Amino acid sequence: MEDLMANHHVFVGIIFASLSAGLGGGGLVFTRLALPQTDPFTLGFLRWFLLAVILFIIYWKQLNFSKINKSDRHIISFLGLISFAAFPIL
């Protein structure tokens, strides 16, 4: 039974890795097609902002903010904002 569960986890990992590679490669193609119609900053903002919103919606119920100190929330929020804002620009 353990061998079957291990094979299931490997299969699920392969599926998610393939999905990630396909979405990443497709994103490059669509970026090249969309770039003549828009500037790079707007395109980068839209891509990462939509990704952040989608992930926030998907994982909303699993987020547990009570484990984070109130004093650390501002720092963590700032780092997250910088990560999503600065990465596509830089």
C-alpha positions as CSV (number, residue, x, y, z in Angstrom):
1,M,0.0,0.0,0.0
2,E,2.9,2.4,0.8
3,D,4.4,1.7,-2.6
4,L,1.1,2.7,-4.3
5,M,0.9,5.9,-2.3
6,A,4.6,6.7,-3.2
7,N,3.8,6.2,-6.9
8,H,0.7,8.4,-6.6
9,H,2.8,11.2,-5.1
10,V,5.4,10.9,-7.8
11,F,2.7,10.9,-10.5
12,V,1.1,14.0,-9.0
13,G,4.5,15.7,-8.8
14,I,5.2,14.9,-12.4
15,I,1.8,16.3,-13.4
16,F,2.4,19.6,-11.5
17,A,6.0,19.9,-12.9
18,S,4.7,19.4,-16.4
19,L,1.9,22.0,-15.9
20,S,4.4,24.5,-14.5
21,A,6.7,24.1,-17.4
22,G,3.8,24.3,-19.9
23,L,2.5,27.5,-18.3
24,G,5.9,29.0,-18.1
25,G,6.7,28.3,-21.7
26,G,3.3,29.5,-22.8
27,G,3.7,32.7,-20.9
28,L,6.8,33.5,-22.8
29,V,5.0,33.0,-26.1
30,F,2.0,35.1,-25.1
31,T,4.4,37.8,-23.8
32,R,6.1,38.0,-27.1
33,L,2.8,38.3,-28.9
34,A,1.4,40.9,-26.5
35,L,4.6,43.1,-26.2
36,P,4.0,45.1,-29.4
37,Q,0.6,46.2,-28.1
38,T,1.7,47.3,-24.6
39,D,4.8,48.4,-22.7
40,P,6.8,46.0,-20.6
41,F,5.9,47.6,-17.2
42,T,2.2,47.3,-17.8
43,L,2.6,43.7,-19.0
44,G,4.7,42.7,-16.1
45,F,2.4,44.3,-13.6
46,L,-0.7,42.6,-15.1
47,R,1.0,39.2,-15.1
48,W,2.2,39.3,-11.6
49,F,-0.8,41.2,-10.1
50,L,-3.2,38.7,-11.6
51,L,-1.1,35.8,-10.4
52,A,-1.0,37.3,-6.9
53,V,-4.8,37.8,-6.9
54,I,-5.5,34.3,-8.2
55,L,-3.2,32.6,-5.6
56,F,-4.7,34.7,-2.8
57,I,-8.2,33.6,-3.8
58,I,-7.2,29.9,-4.1
59,Y,-5.3,29.8,-0.7
60,W,-7.5,32.3,1.3
61,K,-9.0,29.6,3.6
62,Q,-5.6,28.0,4.2
63,L,-3.9,31.3,5.2
64,N,-3.4,31.6,9.0
65,F,-2.5,35.1,9.9
66,S,-2.8,34.5,13.6
67,K,0.6,32.9,13.7
68,I,2.3,36.1,12.5
69,N,3.1,38.8,15.0
70,K,1.3,42.1,14.3
71,S,4.7,43.9,14.2
72,D,6.0,41.5,11.5
73,R,2.9,41.8,9.2
74,H,4.0,45.2,7.8
75,I,7.5,44.0,7.1
76,I,6.2,40.8,5.5
77,S,3.7,42.7,3.4
78,F,6.4,45.1,2.3
79,L,8.7,42.3,1.3
80,G,5.9,40.6,-0.6
81,L,5.0,43.8,-2.4
82,I,8.6,44.4,-3.4
83,S,8.9,40.8,-4.6
84,F,5.9,41.0,-6.9
85,A,6.6,44.6,-8.0
86,A,10.4,44.6,-8.4
87,F,11.0,41.2,-9.8
88,P,9.3,41.7,-13.2
89,I,10.7,45.2,-13.5
90,L,14.3,44.3,-12.6
